[in-house]
Amino acid sequence: MKAVLLGFILFAQGIIQTPKDSGTVTGIVRTSSGTPASGVRVSALSRASNSADATAEISTSSLAQTDEQGRYRLENIPPGSYIIAAGRVNLPTYYPSTLDVSKGSSVSVAASAVVANIDITMDDASIRPPDSATDVSDVAGLTLPVQVRMEGDAKQPVFANGKSIMLRFTRTKDGAMSESPLNASILNIPVPNSLPGYEYRVTIENLPAGYTVKSMVQDGVNILNNTLKVTAKNFIQAEIPVYGAALPGAMQDKVRIAYGAGGPMIPLEVTLTGAASNSPSGVRVQGKAPNRGTWELSMDGSSTILFADGSFECRGVMPGRHVVLLQNKLVEPVRSLAASIVVGDQDLNDVVVEDTVVLPKEIQFPAETPPRGTVVPLVSIRGRVVDSAKHPLLGGSVTLSGANSAAFPIDNEGLFHIPGLLPGTYDLAVERSREDALHLTVHLGEADVDLDVTFP
């Protein structure tokens, strides 16, 4: 985009030269409603043929302006392949009708040839505002401050039943949607593809049962029943003077470019209400993650909610054995926290989840069930690795595999330790070297396991 603007400026200052045996491109520019677009800048943009980036090395080879019937004539174009652009300097429509330069159709121009009927249907965003000295764009986009308040003693949900709570923008112009996580009480959320005059329907998606949006207000406007409007006051503007061009339709005024968000925008104030847990069956399990993170919460057979303060709630939990699992999938490797619990007919509170590096292929609980209302500690595998002479293996590693895998070192006494494991079946590979490993299957229950491994 900056390259396109630079091309206009260099041309207007008389830097670009006119070669001999040049060609001509003609056509008509129309608005999206089909009417002729008069007084519109049209340009032929050349691009290096060996460039991998669609926007790289763009320069302006010819410039014109449409007449009252929307007709244009681009002259003195050197032979080659070109993109024809119409409209605002920093947000043109590319032939035949796209805002994306990489999707524009190329036009081949031969020496002394006239290429006719290159007609362009302009995107509304490319049309200059009524003030001919003002041109605005979304070069940097806008940021909307958002403040979430909860009514009463309710806590703000950020993840529920396998989905993040999202703030969704739907552009009324074309229905284009964009979402951002609503995962804190105070946020700065980008407004997608924002331009003055654009309007957005704003909704909150994936709220759990019992939660509703009581109000959304921005600049005194109830956004529940109205749209969020973007205006020119939200942009910082800078003038770029362009004078002295000799071709028809040359810019003889100052072009005002909006190059970033102003601001900030007036905050969007959101008020949510939340109902108490009234599940017709089962009980409630509550706990808290030990630290902040972008967690996802799951427990089979229940309704799950993770709150902004790191606490969680599982509703409608039936009596029996269960696993509470929190995972942060935005880090590598994925971090998992788990708790193995036994639920009875009473709520289970203050459940502590522990780090678990490897999850089993399948969770398998022992036949004996601990007392109801119990949080069962996660277990460990401890081992010692020796050779056939009973000497400790110096160095090497063990790899534990289940739903995922992780490696653990063997120390200089031949010892290894793998903590924080759920009950189930795992594969264990003890590696003395890349070509030399022993493979074991380990079944874990509710007790730690000690292993003695001997290399032959």
C-alpha positions in Angstrom: 0.0 0.0 0.0 2.8 2.4 0.9 4.5 1.4 -2.4 1.4 2.3 -4.3 1.2 5.7 -2.6 4.9 6.3 -3.3 4.3 5.6 -6.9 1.6 8.3 -7.1 3.8 10.8 -5.4 6.9 10.1 -7.6 4.7 10.3 -10.7 3.2 13.6 -9.7 6.6 15.1 -9.1 7.6 14.3 -12.7 10.2 11.6 -11.8 8.7 8.8 -14.0 9.8 9.0 -17.6 7.7 8.2 -20.7 9.2 5.5 -23.0 8.7 5.3 -26.7 6.4 2.7 -28.3 4.2 2.7 -25.3 0.7 1.3 -25.1 -2.7 2.5 -23.9 -5.4 1.1 -21.6 -9.1 2.3 -21.7 -12.2 1.4 -19.9 -15.1 2.5 -17.7 -15.2 2.8 -13.9 -18.6 2.2 -12.2 -19.7 2.2 -8.6 -21.0 -0.9 -6.9 -24.6 0.2 -7.9 -23.6 0.3 -11.6 -23.5 4.1 -12.0 -20.6 5.8 -13.7 -17.9 6.9 -11.2 -16.6 10.3 -12.3 -13.6 12.2 -11.1 -11.9 8.9 -10.0 -8.1 8.4 -10.1 -7.1 5.4 -12.3 -3.5 4.1 -12.5 -1.5 1.4 -14.2 0.7 -0.3 -11.6 3.8 -2.3 -12.7 5.3 -5.0 -10.5 8.6 -7.0 -10.8 7.8 -10.3 -12.4 10.1 -12.2 -10.2 8.7 -10.9 -7.0 7.1 -13.5 -4.7 5.2 -10.8 -2.8 2.2 -9.5 -4.6 2.7 -6.0 -3.2 6.5 -5.8 -3.7 8.3 -3.4 -6.0 5.0 -1.8 -7.2 5.4 1.5 -9.2 3.1 3.7 -11.1 3.5 3.8 -14.9 0.5 5.9 -15.9 -2.2 8.1 -14.2 -5.5 9.4 -15.3 -9.0 10.5 -14.1 -12.4 9.4 -15.2 -14.8 11.8 -17.0 -18.5 12.3 -16.3 -19.3 8.9 -17.9 -16.7 7.1 -15.8 -14.4 6.7 -18.8 -10.7 6.7 -18.5 -7.6 6.6 -20.8 -4.2 5.5 -19.5 -1.5 6.5 -22.0 2.3 6.2 -22.4 2.4 2.8 -20.7 5.7 0.8 -21.4 5.1 -2.8 -22.7 4.5 -5.2 -19.9 2.1 -6.6 -17.4 0.1 -4.2 -15.2 -2.5 -4.0 -12.5 -5.1 -1.3 -13.1 -6.3 0.4 -9.9 -9.1 2.9 -9.4 -10.1 5.1 -6.4 -8.4 6.2 -3.2 -4.6 6.4 -3.2 -4.2 4.1 -0.2 -7.3 1.8 -0.7 -7.9 1.4 -4.4 -10.0 -1.2 -6.2 -8.0 -3.4 -8.5 -9.3 -4.6 -11.8 -11.9 -6.1 -12.1 -13.3 -5.5 -8.5 -11.1 -6.4 -5.5 -9.4 -4.6 -2.7 -6.7 -7.3 -2.5 -3.9 -6.5 -4.9 -2.9 -10.2 -5.0 -6.3 -11.1 -6.5 -6.3 -8.4 -9.1 -6.2 -9.5 -12.7 -3.1 -8.5 -14.7 -3.4 -6.6 -18.0 -0.8 -7.2 -20.8 0.2 -4.1 -22.7 2.0 -4.4 -26.0 4.0 -1.6 -27.8 1.7 0.9 -29.6 -1.4 -1.2 -28.7 -4.7 -0.1 -27.2 -6.2 -2.4 -24.6 -9.9 -1.6 -24.3 -12.8 -2.6 -22.1 -10.8 -2.8 -18.9 -13.9 -2.0 -16.8 -13.7 -1.7 -13.1 -16.5 -2.0 -10.5 -15.4 -0.1 -7.5 -15.6 -1.3 -3.9 -17.4 1.3 -1.8 -14.4 1.7 0.4 -12.3 3.0 -2.5 -14.6 6.0 -3.1 -13.3 9.3 -1.8 -15.3 10.9 0.9 -17.4 14.1 0.1 -14.5 16.3 1.3 -12.1 15.9 -1.7 -9.1 16.9 0.4 -9.6 14.0 2.8 -8.7 10.4 2.2 -8.7 7.9 5.0 -7.8 4.2 5.5 -7.3 1.5 8.0 -3.5 1.2 7.7 -3.1 0.5 11.4 -6.7 -0.4 12.2 -8.6 0.6 15.3 -8.6 -0.7 18.9 -11.7 -0.7 21.0 -11.3 -0.7 24.8 -13.8 -3.2 26.4 -14.7 -3.3 30.1 -16.8 -6.2 31.4 -18.8 -6.0 34.6 -20.6 -8.8 36.3 -23.9 -8.2 38.0 -24.1 -9.3 41.7 -21.8 -12.0 42.9 -21.5 -13.7 39.5 -18.0 -14.4 38.1 -17.0 -13.7 34.5 -16.9 -16.9 32.3 -14.1 -17.1 29.8 -14.4 -20.7 28.6 -17.5 -22.9 28.7 -18.4 -26.4 27.4 -15.4 -26.6 25.1 -15.6 -23.1 23.6 -14.0 -19.7 24.5 -16.3 -16.8 25.2 -15.9 -14.5 22.2 -16.7 -10.9 21.3 -17.9 -11.0 17.6 -17.9 -8.1 15.1 -20.2 -8.6 12.1 -19.8 -5.9 9.5 -23.2 -4.7 8.2 -21.8 -3.9 4.8 -21.0 -7.5 3.8 -21.6 -9.7 6.8 -17.8 -10.3 7.3 -17.2 -11.6 10.9 -14.2 -11.4 13.2 -13.9 -12.7 16.8 -11.7 -12.0 19.8 -11.6 -13.9 23.1 -13.4 -12.1 25.9 -11.0 -13.5 28.5 -10.5 -10.6 31.0 -12.5 -7.8 32.6 -10.5 -5.1 30.8 -9.3 -5.6 27.2 -8.2 -3.8 24.1 -9.8 -5.5 21.1 -9.0 -4.8 17.4 -11.9 -3.6 15.2 -11.5 -5.6 12.0 -11.0 -3.8 8.6 -12.2 -0.5 10.1 -13.0 2.5 8.0 -15.0 5.7 8.7 -18.7 4.9 7.9 -18.4 1.2 8.6 -20.9 -0.3 11.1 -20.7 -3.5 13.1 -23.2 -5.6 15.0 -21.5 -6.7 18.2 -22.5 -9.9 20.0 -21.1 -12.1 22.7 -20.9 -15.8 21.7 -20.7 -19.1 23.7 -22.0 -17.9 27.0 -22.9 -20.8 29.3 -26.5 -21.6 30.3 -27.7 -19.1 32.9 -25.6 -16.2 31.6 -27.0 -13.3 29.6 -25.8 -10.0 28.3 -27.7 -7.3 30.3 -26.3 -4.3 28.4 -23.6 -3.2 26.0 -23.1 0.6 25.7 -20.6 2.6 23.7 -20.5 6.4 23.6 -24.0 6.5 25.1 -25.4 4.1 22.4 -27.1 0.8 23.4 -25.2 -1.7 21.2 -27.7 -4.4 22.0 -30.2 -2.7 19.7 -27.8 -0.6 17.5 -24.6 -0.9 15.6 -21.1 0.2 16.6 -20.2 3.0 14.2 -16.7 3.9 13.1 -16.2 7.6 12.3 -13.3 9.8 11.0 -12.7 11.1 14.5 -11.2 7.7 15.4 -8.2 8.2 13.1 -5.0 10.3 13.3 -4.6 12.2 10.0 -1.5 13.6 8.3 -1.3 15.7 5.1 0.9 14.8 2.1 1.1 17.6 -0.5 1.2 16.4 -4.2 1.6 19.1 -6.9 2.8 19.6 -10.4 1.6 16.6 -12.4 0.9 17.2 -16.0 -1.3 14.3 -16.9 -5.2 14.5 -16.9 -6.7 14.0 -13.5 -3.5 14.7 -11.7 -3.8 15.5 -8.0 -3.5 19.3 -7.4 -4.5 19.3 -3.7 -3.2 17.9 -0.4 -4.1 14.3 0.2 -4.9 13.6 3.9 -4.0 10.1 4.9 -5.4 8.5 8.1 -2.5 6.4 9.1 -3.5 5.0 12.5 -6.0 4.7 15.2 -6.9 7.8 17.2 -7.8 7.6 20.6 -8.4 5.5 22.0 -12.0 4.8 21.0 -14.6 5.4 23.7 -14.8 2.1 25.7 -17.5 -0.5 25.1 -19.1 -1.2 28.5 -20.5 -4.8 28.9 -22.6 -6.0 31.8 -23.3 -9.7 32.2 -25.6 -11.5 34.5 -25.1 -15.1 35.8 -27.4 -17.5 37.4 -26.6 -19.9 40.3 -26.0 -23.5 39.5 -29.5 -25.2 39.4 -28.7 -28.5 37.6 -31.7 -30.9 37.8 -29.3 -33.7 38.6 -25.7 -34.3 39.8 -23.6 -32.0 42.0 -21.1 -29.2 41.5 -17.3 -29.5 41.5 -15.2 -26.4 42.0 -11.5 -25.5 42.1 -8.9 -23.2 40.8 -5.9 -23.3 38.5 -2.6 -22.6 40.4 -1.6 -19.9 37.9 -2.9 -17.8 35.1 -3.0 -19.1 31.5 -5.2 -19.6 28.5 -6.8 -22.7 29.8 -9.4 -25.0 28.3 -11.5 -27.0 30.8 -13.1 -30.4 30.3 -14.8 -33.1 32.3 -16.8 -35.8 30.6 -20.5 -35.8 31.3 -20.7 -32.4 32.9 -21.2 -28.7 32.0 -17.9 -26.9 32.5 -17.1 -23.2 33.1 -13.7 -21.5 33.5 -13.8 -18.0 35.0 -11.5 -15.0 34.5 -10.0 -15.4 38.0 -8.7 -18.9 37.2 -11.4 -20.7 39.1 -13.6 -23.4 37.5 -16.9 -25.0 38.0 -18.3 -28.3 36.7 -22.1 -28.6 36.9 -24.3 -31.7 36.9 -21.6 -34.1 37.9 -22.9 -37.6 38.5 -21.5 -39.8 41.3 -18.4 -41.9 40.4 -14.9 -41.5 39.2 -14.0 -38.4 37.1 -11.0 -36.5 35.8 -10.8 -32.7 35.7 -8.5 -31.6 32.9 -7.2 -28.1 32.1 -5.0 -27.5 29.1 -3.1 -24.5 27.8 -2.8 -25.3 24.0 -1.1 -22.0 23.2 2.3 -23.1 24.6 4.6 -25.8 23.2 4.5 -28.4 24.5 0.9 -28.2 25.6 0.7 -27.8 29.4 -1.9 -30.0 31.2 -3.3 -29.8 34.7 -5.4 -32.6 36.1 -7.2 -33.9 39.2 -8.6 -37.4 39.8 -11.7 -37.2 41.9 -14.4 -39.4 43.4 -17.9 -37.7 43.4 -20.7 -38.6 45.8 -24.0 -36.8 46.4 -22.4 -33.6 47.9 -20.7 -30.7 46.1 -16.9 -31.1 45.9 -15.1 -27.8 46.5 -11.4 -26.6 46.5 -10.3 -29.2 44.0 -6.5 -28.8 43.4 -5.3 -29.6 39.9 -1.7 -30.8 39.4 0.8 -30.6 36.5 0.7 -33.8 34.4 3.3 -34.0 31.6 2.0 -37.1 29.8 -1.7 -38.2 29.5 -2.4 -41.9 29.3 -3.6 -43.6 26.1 -6.9 -44.1 27.9 -7.8 -43.3 31.5 -8.4 -46.6 33.4 -9.5 -46.4 37.0 -8.7 -49.3 39.4 -11.5 -51.6 40.6 -11.4 -50.4 44.1 -13.0 -46.9 44.6 -11.7 -44.5 47.2 -14.3 -42.8 49.5 -16.7 -40.4 47.9 -15.7 -36.7 48.1 -12.0 -37.6 47.6 -9.4 -35.9 45.4 -6.9 -38.7 44.6 -3.3 -37.6 44.3 -1.6 -38.2 41.0 1.1 -40.9 41.0 4.7 -41.2 39.9 7.0 -43.7 38.2 10.4 -44.0 39.7 13.1 -46.2 38.3 16.7 -47.3 38.3 18.5 -48.5 35.2 21.6 -50.8 35.4 23.6 -52.9 33.0 24.1 -56.6 33.1 26.9 -56.2 35.7 24.5 -54.2 37.9 26.4 -50.9 37.3 24.2 -47.8 37.1 23.5 -46.6 33.6 25.3 -43.3 33.2 23.2 -40.8 31.1 20.6 -41.7 28.6 16.9 -41.0 29.0 13.4 -42.5 29.3 10.5 -41.6 27.1 7.0 -42.0 28.4 4.2 -42.1 25.8 0.4 -42.1 26.0 -1.9 -39.5 24.4 1.4 -37.5 24.1 5.0 -38.2 25.0 7.9 -36.6 27.0 11.5 -37.5 27.7 13.1 -37.6 31.2 16.8 -37.8 32.0 18.6 -40.6 33.7 21.0 -39.2 36.3 24.6 -40.4 37.1 23.2 -43.0 39.6 21.0 -44.5 36.9 17.8 -43.0 38.5 14.8 -41.4 36.8 11.5 -39.9 38.1 8.3 -39.1 36.2 5.7 -37.4 38.5 2.1 -36.3 38.2 0.4 -39.2 36.2 -3.2 -40.2 35.9 -4.3 -43.9 36.2 -4.1 -45.7 32.8 -1.7 -47.4 30.4 1.6 -46.0 29.2 4.5 -47.0 27.0 8.0 -46.5 28.5 11.2 -46.6 26.4 14.5 -46.7 28.2 17.2 -45.5 25.9 20.9 -46.2 26.4 21.7 -44.8 22.9 19.7 -43.9 19.8 20.0 -47.5 18.6 19.7 -49.3 21.9 16.4 -49.1 23.9 14.2 -51.3 26.0 10.4 -50.9 25.7 8.0 -51.6 28.5 4.2 -51.3 29.1 3.3 -49.7 32.4 -0.2 -49.9 34.0 -0.8 -47.2 36.7 -3.4 -47.2 39.4 -3.6 -45.2 42.6 -0.1 -45.9 43.9 3.4 -44.9 42.8 5.3 -47.5 40.7 9.0 -48.4 41.2 10.8 -50.0 38.3 14.2 -51.8 38.1 15.4 -51.9 34.5 18.4 -54.0 33.4 20.1 -53.8 30.1 21.4 -57.2 28.8 
